[in-house]
Amino acid sequence: MTLHRSFTTARLRTWLLALACCSLAAIAQAQALPAKFDPTRDAAADVRTAVDQARAQGKQVLVDVGGEWCIWCHILDKFIGTHAPVKRLVDQNYVVVKVNFSPQNRNEAVLSQWPKVKGYPHLFVLDADGKLVHSQDTSELESGKDYDEARVIAFLEKHRRAK
């Protein structure tokens, strides 16, 4: 009887551990922030998740507003990904959240709480409490048909959280 009971207990522990791992994976996936501008996302929930992550990680939030239709949005993504000093500053100091703006979803409820956007992409910096720190017109960071590394770095350094 003891052998049967311990076998059952061991099996139950294994099953509970597997269930817990699956639950954690589901929670992590549900809280994953979008890598693209997705009109089907709940932008308010994504911003809340980013603020929570920023608070936990001691970072600021970088809200990237744009759309998959926006060429300059793709140029900015590529620029950040291919300029190591810029990527390092973003990764170390910001939780990035993409907020879609398109005919399918203008996300007016979220965007109306911040200054009006004149063009895309547009960046908002929020602190770890979700308070607006800065609104950045990205055209000021451009150089020719790309972005200027020194300007982008200056922007990121100026608005990162003091440590």
Summary of the structure (lengths in Angstrom):
residues: 163
radius of gyration: 20.5
end to end distance: 59.7
largest distance: 78.7
contacts: 450
relative contact order: 0.16
helix: 52%
strand: 19%
